[in-house]
Amino acid sequence: MFEAHIYTEAASPEADLNQRSVKPNTPANCWHNIYQCNVRYWMAEGKRQSRDTLFLYIEYCNKDNSHGYKLIEIPQTALTVESAQSIISQALLSQKLDPIKTEQWCKTL
């Protein structure tokens, strides 16, 4: 006996990338509107005061070749790719961020 699956365009994973949830502990790049470069981000699940929380980490390169990161806590259990990218692209990161070094670093990963 077998089980048949019929996939429509709306049901396929590639149909709407914006409705996919961000997978925890899976790094990805996102364009940052303020700094005009890609930044690296990943998310981890956890608890803060016994409440489920998502920890969104944004990593970038500084002018002195060190790496910096910003942590944003999101009080929910899931986040779509579109929502994550909206949060990331508007977050103020650091005055030490170097857009050229950050973009080059993101391309190597």
ZADO-875931 format. One record per residue: residue in one letter; x, y negated, z of N, C-alpha, C in turn; chain; residue number from 1. Coordinates in steps of 0.05 Angstrom, whole numbers, plus 32768, in hexadecimal, padded with zeros to 4 digits. Layout:
<atoms>
ATOM type  npx  npy  npz capx capy capz  cpx  cpy  cpz mol seq
ATOM    A    X    Y    Z    X    Y    Z    X    Y    Z   A NUM
...
</atoms>
This chain:
<atoms>
ATOM type  npx  npy  npz capx capy capz  cpx  cpy  cpz mol seq
ATOM    M 8011 8017 8000 8000 8000 8000 8012 7FE7 8000   A   1
ATOM    F 800A 7FD3 7FF2 8019 7FBA 7FF1 8007 7FA2 7FF6   A   2
ATOM    E 8014 7F8C 7FFC 8005 7F74 8002 800C 7F60 7FEC   A   3
ATOM    A 7FF8 7F56 7FDF 7FFC 7F43 7FC9 7FFA 7F26 7FD4   A   4
ATOM    H 800C 7F16 7FCA 800B 7EF9 7FD1 800A 7EE9 7FB8   A   5
ATOM    I 7FF8 7ED7 7FB7 7FF5 7EC5 7FA0 7FFC 7EA9 7FAA   A   6
ATOM    Y 8011 7E9E 7F9E 801A 7E84 7FA5 8010 7E6F 7F91   A   7
ATOM    T 8005 7E5A 7F9B 7FFE 7E43 7F8A 8014 7E2E 7F8D   A   8
ATOM    E 8013 7E1B 7F7C 8027 7E06 7F7E 8026 7DF8 7F98   A   9
ATOM    A 800E 7DF3 7FA3 800B 7DE6 7FBD 8016 7DF7 7FD4   A  10
ATOM    A 8016 7E11 7FD1 801F 7E22 7FE6 803D 7E28 7FE5   A  11
ATOM    S 8049 7E22 7FCF 8066 7E28 7FCC 8076 7E15 7FDD   A  12
ATOM    P 808D 7E1E 7FE8 809D 7E0D 7FF9 80A8 7DF4 7FEB   A  13
ATOM    E 80AC 7DF6 7FD0 80B7 7DE0 7FC1 80A1 7DCB 7FBA   A  14
ATOM    A 8088 7DD1 7FBE 8072 7DC0 7FB5 8073 7DA4 7FC1   A  15
ATOM    D 8076 7DA3 7FDC 8077 7D8A 7FE9 808C 7D8A 7FFF   A  16
ATOM    L 80A3 7D80 7FF8 80BA 7D80 800A 80B5 7D6F 8023   A  17
ATOM    N 80A4 7D5B 8020 809F 7D49 8037 808E 7D56 804D   A  18
ATOM    Q 8080 7D6B 8047 8070 7D78 805B 807E 7D8F 806A   A  19
ATOM    R 8097 7D94 8062 80A6 7DA9 8070 80AF 7D9E 808B   A  20
ATOM    S 80B0 7DB0 809E 80BA 7DA9 80B8 80D9 7DAA 80B8   A  21
ATOM    V 80E5 7D99 80C7 8102 7D9A 80CA 8109 7DB2 80DA   A  22
ATOM    K 811B 7DC2 80D1 8123 7DDA 80DF 8138 7DD3 80F4   A  23
ATOM    P 8134 7DDC 810D 8148 7DD6 8122 8163 7DE1 811B   A  24
ATOM    N 8178 7DD3 8123 8194 7DDB 8120 819C 7DDF 8103   A  25
ATOM    T 818F 7DD1 80F1 8196 7DD3 80D4 819E 7DB7 80CB   A  26
ATOM    P 81B8 7DB2 80C7 81C1 7D98 80BF 81B7 7D90 80A2   A  27
ATOM    A 81B2 7D77 809E 81AA 7D6D 8084 81B3 7D50 8082   A  28
ATOM    N 81B3 7D45 806A 81B9 7D29 8065 81A0 7D19 8061   A  29
ATOM    C 81A1 7CFF 8067 818B 7CED 8063 8196 7CD1 805C   A  30
ATOM    W 8189 7CC4 8049 8191 7CA9 8041 8188 7C96 8057   A  31
ATOM    H 819B 7C84 805F 8195 7C70 8073 8192 7C55 8066   A  32
ATOM    N 817A 7C4A 8068 8174 7C31 805A 8184 7C19 8064   A  33
ATOM    I 818A 7C18 807D 8198 7C01 8088 81B6 7C01 8080   A  34
ATOM    Y 81C3 7C19 8082 81DF 7C1B 807D 81E6 7C23 8060   A  35
ATOM    Q 81D2 7C29 8050 81D5 7C30 8034 81E8 7C47 802F   A  36
ATOM    C 81E5 7C5C 803F 81F5 7C74 803B 81E6 7C8C 8047   A  37
ATOM    N 81EE 7CA4 8040 81E3 7CBC 804C 81EF 7CBF 8068   A  38
ATOM    V 81DF 7CC9 807A 81E8 7CD1 8095 81E0 7CEE 8099   A  39
ATOM    R 81EE 7CFB 80AB 81E9 7D17 80B0 81D6 7D19 80C9   A  40
ATOM    Y 81C3 7D2B 80C8 81B1 7D2E 80DF 81AA 7D4B 80E3   A  41
ATOM    W 81A3 7D51 80FC 8199 7D6C 8103 8187 7D68 811C   A  42
ATOM    M 8177 7D7C 8121 8165 7D7B 8137 8167 7D93 8149   A  43
ATOM    A 8163 7D8F 8163 8163 7DA5 8176 814A 7DA3 8187   A  44
ATOM    E 813F 7DBA 818E 8127 7DBA 819F 8130 7DBC 81BC   A  45
ATOM    G 8121 7DB0 81CE 8128 7DB2 81EA 8111 7DA8 81FB   A  46
ATOM    K 8117 7DA3 8215 8103 7D99 8227 810E 7D81 8236   A  47
ATOM    R 80FD 7D6E 823B 8104 7D57 824A 80ED 7D54 825F   A  48
ATOM    Q 80F4 7D57 8278 80E0 7D55 828E 80C9 7D68 8289   A  49
ATOM    S 80D0 7D81 8282 80BD 7D98 827D 80AA 7D92 8266   A  50
ATOM    R 80B1 7D80 8254 80A1 7D7B 823C 80B2 7D82 8223   A  51
ATOM    D 80A6 7D90 8210 80B5 7D96 81F7 80BD 7D7D 81E9   A  52
ATOM    T 80D6 7D7D 81E0 80E1 7D65 81D3 80F3 7D6E 81BC   A  53
ATOM    L 80F4 7D5E 81A7 8107 7D62 8192 811D 7D4E 8195   A  54
ATOM    F 8136 7D57 8193 814D 7D46 8195 8158 7D43 8179   A  55
ATOM    L 8156 7D2B 816D 815F 7D25 8152 817A 7D17 8154   A  56
ATOM    Y 818F 7D24 8149 81AA 7D19 8149 81B1 7D0E 812E   A  57
ATOM    I 81BC 7CF6 812D 81C5 7CEA 8114 81E2 7CE5 8116   A  58
ATOM    E 81F2 7CF0 8104 820F 7CED 8105 821A 7CDD 80EE   A  59
ATOM    Y 822F 7CCE 80F2 823B 7CBD 80DE 8259 7CB9 80E4   A  60
ATOM    C 8267 7CAC 80D1 8283 7CA6 80D5 8287 7C89 80DC   A  61
ATOM    N 829A 7C84 80EE 82A0 7C68 80F5 82B8 7C5E 80E5   A  62
ATOM    K 82BD 7C44 80E7 82D3 7C38 80D7 82EE 7C43 80DF   A  63
ATOM    D 82F1 7C4D 80F8 830B 7C58 8101 830D 7C76 80FC   A  64
ATOM    N 82FC 7C81 80EB 82FB 7C9D 80E3 82F0 7CB0 80F9   A  65
ATOM    S 82E7 7CA5 810F 82DA 7CB5 8123 82BD 7CB9 811B   A  66
ATOM    H 82B0 7CCC 8128 8293 7CD1 8123 8283 7CC6 813A   A  67
ATOM    G 826C 7CBB 8133 8259 7CB2 8147 823F 7CC0 8142   A  68
ATOM    Y 822E 7CC0 8157 8213 7CCB 8153 81FF 7CBC 8164   A  69
ATOM    K 81E6 7CBE 815C 81D0 7CB3 816B 81BC 7CC9 8170   A  70
ATOM    L 81B2 7CCA 8189 819E 7CDD 8190 8184 7CCF 8193   A  71
ATOM    I 8170 7CDA 8186 8154 7CD0 8188 8143 7CE7 8192   A  72
ATOM    E 8135 7CE2 81A8 8123 7CF6 81B4 8107 7CF2 81A9   A  73
ATOM    I 80FB 7D07 81A0 80E0 7D06 8194 80CE 7D18 81A5   A  74
ATOM    P 80BA 7D0E 81B2 80A9 7D1E 81C4 8093 7D2E 81B5   A  75
ATOM    Q 809C 7D41 81A5 808A 7D53 8197 8098 7D6D 8190   A  76
ATOM    T 808B 7D80 8184 8097 7D9A 817F 809E 7D9F 8162   A  77
ATOM    A 8095 7D8E 8150 809C 7D91 8134 809D 7D76 8127   A  78
ATOM    L 80AD 7D75 8111 80B1 7D5C 8103 80B4 7D62 80E6   A  79
ATOM    T 80A5 7D54 80D4 80A8 7D59 80B8 80C1 7D4B 80AE   A  80
ATOM    V 80CB 7D54 8097 80E3 7D49 808B 80DE 7D2B 8086   A  81
ATOM    E 80C7 7D24 807B 80C0 7D08 8075 80C1 7CF7 808F   A  82
ATOM    S 80B6 7D01 80A5 80B6 7CF1 80BE 80D2 7CEE 80C8   A  83
ATOM    A 80E2 7D03 80C7 80FE 7D02 80D1 810E 7CEE 80C0   A  84
ATOM    Q 810B 7CEF 80A6 811A 7CDC 8095 8111 7CBF 8099   A  85
ATOM    S 80F7 7CBB 809F 80EE 7CA0 80A5 80FA 7C96 80BF   A  86
ATOM    I 80FB 7CA6 80D3 8107 7C9E 80ED 8125 7C99 80E9   A  87
ATOM    I 8133 7CAA 80DB 8150 7CA7 80D7 8157 7C8F 80C7   A  88
ATOM    S 8148 7C8A 80B1 814F 7C75 809F 814B 7C59 80AB   A  89
ATOM    Q 813D 7C57 80C1 8138 7C3D 80CE 8146 7C39 80E9   A  90
ATOM    A 8154 7C4E 80F2 8162 7C4D 810C 817B 7C3C 810A   A  91
ATOM    L 817F 7C2B 811E 8198 7C1C 8120 81AD 7C2F 812C   A  92
ATOM    L 81C4 7C32 811F 81D7 7C45 8128 81EF 7C38 8137   A  93
ATOM    S 8201 7C2B 8128 8219 7C20 8135 8225 7C0A 8123   A  94
ATOM    Q 8230 7BF6 812F 823E 7BE1 8120 8258 7BEC 8115   A  95
ATOM    K 8262 7C02 8121 827B 7C0E 8118 8278 7C21 8100   A  96
ATOM    L 825F 7C27 80F9 825A 7C39 80E3 8266 7C2F 80C9   A  97
ATOM    D 8274 7C41 80BB 8280 7C3A 80A1 8270 7C49 808B   A  98
ATOM    P 8260 7C3B 807B 824F 7C48 8067 825E 7C59 8053   A  99
ATOM    I 8275 7C4F 804A 8285 7C5D 8035 8290 7C77 8041   A 100
ATOM    K 829C 7C76 8058 82A7 7C8E 8065 8291 7CA2 806C   A 101
ATOM    T 827A 7C98 8075 8263 7CA9 807B 8259 7CB7 8063   A 102
ATOM    E 8256 7CA8 804D 824C 7CB4 8034 8260 7CCA 802A   A 103
ATOM    Q 827A 7CC4 802A 828E 7CD7 8021 828D 7CF0 8033   A 104
ATOM    W 828B 7CEC 804D 828A 7D03 805F 8271 7D14 805B   A 105
ATOM    C 825A 7D08 8056 8241 7D17 8051 8243 7D27 8037   A 106
ATOM    K 8252 7D1D 8023 8255 7D2C 800A 8266 7D44 800D   A 107
ATOM    T 8278 7D45 8021 8289 7D5C 8024 827C 7D73 8033   A 108
ATOM    L 8266 7D6D 8040 8259 7D82 8050 8245 7D92 803F   A 109
</atoms>
